[in-house]
Amino acid sequence: MFFILFVLNDMSLCDELLYAWEDAGVKGVTILASTGLGRIRQNLALQEDFPIFPSLTNISDFSENLSRTLFTIVENQETVDQLLKNTEKVVGSLQKPNTGILIVLPAVNVYGLKSSHMEE
């Protein structure tokens, strides 16, 4: 099993990306609104009163600039490969700037998730 984390820079692509992941075999995805230090610094350049260490309230004030962080668990390398392929179909090459960041980690133990290999 693998843990997939993807930071999507262009949130307007989120729906299309979710359909692409579903087509790759992903069963479920958790989505969080998120921001990074780069975006905070961009806002600092635009807003002199934006704090260096913002609170959640400060961040939500700039929600139109938030990324989306998606994460899921997939069962095999084939699904990872298809997920990567489908992701790049939607956002473009991940080698280009401002498309997103995809991280794949081995998931040694996963609890609370029904596997298709488990007997019912």
N, C-alpha and C positions, 0 to 999 in steps of 0.2 A: 504494500500500500504506500501511497505517496500523499504528502500534504502539499497542496498548491496554493500559493499566495500570489495575487496579481494586483498591482497598483495601476489603475486605469486613469490616465491623465485627462482624457476627453470624456466627461460623463455623458455626453449626448450619444455615445456609442454603447452605453451600458446594456440597453435592451437587446440590441443586435448581438452583442458579445454573449449574453446569457443564452440566446437561442443557438449560437454557434457552439457554446460549451455543451449544451444539451445534445446537440447533434453529434458531439464527440463522445457521448456516453456519460457525461456528468449527471449524477442523480439529484444533487442539491448544492446550493451555493449560499454562503452567508455574505452579505454586502454591508460594508460600513462606509459612511462618509468620512473622509480623512484629508489631512493636509500635511505637508512637509515643511521643513525649514526654508527651502527655496521659495515656496509660495508665501510664507510668512515674511521673508525678506522682501519679496516683490511688493507686498502690501505695505511694508514699512516705508518703502520708497514712495508709495502713493499716499500714505496716511501717517503723518508725523505723530499722531497720538496713539498709534497701535503699539501695544506693549511688546517688549522683547520676549517675554514669556507669557503668552496669551492664555487666558482661561477658556474653558469650553464656550462660555458666552461670547467672548471676543471672536472665537473661531466661527461660531454659528452666525455671527453678524456678516461674515464673508462667505456664506454657504454657496453662493454662486460660483466661487472659485475652488470649491473642494473637489478632490479626486474621489474615486471610489476604490476601496480595497475589497477585493473578492477573495474568498478562500473556500476550499473544498478538499475533500479526500477522494482520491481515485484508487482503484484496485490494482492497476497494472501499467507497465511501461507503454503498452500500445495506446492506452487511453491518454497518457501524458503526451505522447507524440502527436496524436490527433488533436488534442486540446491546444498544443502549441501551434500546429498548422492552422487550425480554425481561428485562433486568436490573431495570428498575423494576417489572415484574410480580412479581418475586421479592422484592426488598428494599423496595419502596415508592419514593416520589418521592425522588430524590437531592437535592431542595431541602430535605428534612427532615433534622434532625440525627441522627447515629448510624446512618445507612444505609450510607454508603460514599462513596468518592471515585473518580470515573471520569475518566481522562485519555486523550485521543486525540491522538496526534502523527503527523505525516506521516513515513513511513519512506522516505527517499530511496534508500538502498541496503540490500538485505537479501541476505546471503550464507548459504549452507548450508540454505536452505529451498526445497523444491521447490514451484514455483508451478504452478497448474493451467493457466497459459498457456504453460508450457514444453513443448516437444516431448519425448516419451519416447524 
